[in-house]
């Protein structure tokens, strides 16, 4: 029986399972390497650089009120999505993460489209962040270096090397750097709140031609929608925690706990960072700043001890996110390759159980993009486009599985059930449309990459899926159970 037949779709060419028992042995990750604390650190690490810069551009799109509303709505979207993914990750604790969930609920095409969207996010984002790291290194005059390809190369070489050393060591390093970045945000907030002025929150001039414009919504109601992608920056990436499921200790319990804790920490950081930065110096002053927290502390004046500290901490935040996103991209690539959606050699693991090609090849692509384009903002916008597609598909997967398989064993159940994932689905689609309001070119570039991937899958890899991969076995078992029920 082919995999197409077991999944209920029309069979085409025969899907093969590689001979011998060593296929999965050569593609094994180190299990039990991460407990709930390391997983929580990973979830926060994915995101923390977004607190240091990027979010403030949303002030130029929607003003304080527009970005505030957008941040609340995106926070609701991520909270609902995280609760849905916590249930799904307890059902299928495998490295595929969102792709595996969509594979079970939406079939091979749904799995591939979800996995590709996630991969776009996690390959483009580290490339963009390496550019920002280079800018920080230059501005801080570290080692006399200027931003350029040697800095980008050093970023990828050093941090991929740590990942190759082993997942436990990598996640512990990530936890330490993330803790430093989080502590610095809290220290920044304490200092900035001493200069808080409520009048500065709505000091952006009102656009008289914008519908519904006022001092709190200077660009009108449409500004709220345009600010969606920047409200996402406070949370973008936290959905990647399930990618560590195969390497987690007791993933059925640790995954939901880590995801909930990560989201709780990120909500607190978003609130204090947003209010402290805009209140200390005013929304107009920080809306275009590359380092808004430093501007909030010193304005146009001389650097202070606190602003210097926050500047260095911003580098730590960028390193934490860069490092964590490399991990996420490698695990998504590993899972798609192991199941045959991408070339199978990409999922080979080393003696230390690291997917070395899954780390090296995306790293080479990321370095090439960083050195060749130098456009970090454009790459991040492409990453956001891919992220919103994956969010909609993952939320839809939760809805479909709840409707289609209500009796499926669920060690953890999403509070609110389908209503929760439906909220995430609607808001994800809204955020997807909003990306066209921010950067149409980035959205169309992402669509072009998607189109190439779809052609590859449709013409080649969907006929060569690996039935023994965990996500495929899970789907095949579901199909067999459905067949028994019908019989």
C-alpha positions, 0 to 999 in steps of 0.5 A: 500500500502506498502512503497516498492510499493510506492517507485517503488521497488518490494514489499516483506514483508509488511512495517508497520507504527507504530499505533497512532499519538504519534510515531513522537511526541515521536521522535521530535527535538527542532525546531528553535534552531539554526540560521545561526551563530550557524550552521556556528560554527557547520560546522567549529567546526566539522573540526577545530581540523584537523588544529592542527594535523593530516594533517602534516602526509601527508607531509610524504606521498607526501612532501610539493608539494604533500600535497599542490596539494592534499589539493587543490583537496580535497578543490575543492571536499568539495566546490563542495559537499557543494554547492550540499548539500546546494541545497539538504538541501533546498529541504529536511530540515530534520535531515537525511541529506545525508541519506535523500537525497540519499533515495529520489534519490537512493531508500532505499538501497542508503539511508541506504548505505549513512547513514551507511557510515556517521554513521561510520564517526561520531561514529569513529571520536569522539572516536579517538579524545578522545584519542588525548584529553587524550594525550593533557591533559597528555602533558599539565600536567592538573590536574595531569592526565595521558592519559587513560580511566578516561579521555576518560570517562570524555570527553564522560560524560561531553560533552554528558551531555551538549547535553542532556541539550538541542541543543541550549545550546550545539551549543552555547557552541560549537560556543564559543570553536570553536571561541577560536580555530579559533582565536588561529590558526590566532594568531599562523599564525601571529607568525609563519609567522615572521619566514617563510623560503621558503627554508624549504617548500621542505626540505624533501629528494627526493626518487630517485626511485619514478616516477616523484620525485623532491624537491617539490614532493619527493615521486613522482606523486603517493605521491599526491594521497597518501596525499589525506586523509590528505588533507581532514583533513582540511575539514573533517566533514563540510558536516555534517551541514545539519544534523541540518536542523530540528532544524534550524531557516528557514533552507531553507535560513540558511543552504546554507548560513551557509555551504558556510560560513563554507567552506570559513572559513575552506579554509582560515584556511587551507591555513594559517595553512599549509603555516605558519607551514611548512614555519616556521620550515620546512616540514621535522621537522613537518611531523611526529609531534603529535603537528605540530603547537607547533613544528613549533613555538619552534622546539627542543627549550624551550617552548615559551609563544606563543607555550604554548598558541597554545598548550592549544588552540589545546586542545580547537580545539579537544574539539570543534570537539569532541563536534560537531561530537557527535552532528552529530552522534546522529542526523544521528542515530536518523534519521535512527532509526526514519525511521526504518533503525535501531531499532526504540527505538534509536530515542526516545527523552527526554522532552528537545527534545534531542535524549538521546539514540542516544547520549548515545549508540554511546557514549558508543561505542566510549568510549569502542573503545577508552579505548579498542584499544587506536589506534586513527590513525586507527579509524580516517582512518576508519572514512575517509573511511566511509566519502569518500563513503558517499561523492560519494553517496551524490554527485551522489544523486544530479546528479540523482535528477537533471536528474530525477526531473528537475522540483522539486522546488529548493529554492537554486540551486547549481552553475554549477549544475550537473557539480559541483556535478560530480566533487565532485563525481569523486574526492570522488571516487579518495579519496576512493581509496587513503584510501587503499594506506594509511591504507589497514587494516582500509579500510577492517575493515570499509568494514567488518562493512559495510557488517554486516550492509548490512546483517541486512538491507537486512534481517530485517529492510528494511521490517519494514521502517516507512512510516510516517518518513519525509524522507520516506514521501518525497520519497513516495510523489515523487513516487506518483507524478511520477505515476500521470505523467505516468498516 
